[in-house]
Amino acid sequence: MPRCEGHYTLETSRCPNEGDHEMKAAEGDVYPLCEYHADAVWTTTVARWHGETDLRASASVELQAQAREPAFVW
């Protein structure tokens, strides 16, 4: 599974968890998110990252309010 692309604003760091859910951001792109960030849709920001590193490749973006769905169905 891909790594969560949730962004911890206070620490300016990337979430270390796996992205179990796909959520759409305000700009229209879809991001993989962990359970914690998928539940906190009103306060979560996401960003694109350089591979598996903690270096951001984009600015933080807010999520759209939506019902979450599993990213991967077996």
Summary of the structure (lengths in Angstrom):
residues: 74
radius of gyration: 11.0
end to end distance: 12.3
largest distance: 35.2
contacts: 205
relative contact order: 0.28
helix: 7%
strand: 34%
